[in-house]
Each structure stands twice: as C-alpha cells, then as structure tokens.
C-alpha cells in the first residue's frame, strides 16, 4: 500500500504508511526487498511482514 499524506487539525501534513493487510494508519513496521516497493504492517500483522522479508510471500 502506498503512503498517504494526511493533514492534521493543526494544518501540519504527515506522511502515513497504512498497513498492507488491514489498512490501519498505525503501521510502523516497514519492510523492503530489493527491486520491490516497500510494504508496511501494523503490530497485529507484523508476522506477515517478516514472512515477506524472508521471501515466504
């Protein structure tokens, strides 16, 4: 899932990486494999991201 730019109530703009599985805005775990776009996962789906990193997905 690609990053999105969100505008906060204060007017500040923040780049958010949604979870590739559930779409949650709280996805701090990012993984990348050479030649592929990065993927981001929330805490609940971190295992999916680690499997992707190992090449299982």
Secondary structure, 3 states (H helix, E strand, C coil): CCCEEEECCCCCEEEECCCCCCCCCCCCEEECCCCCCCEEECHHHHHHHHHHHCCCC
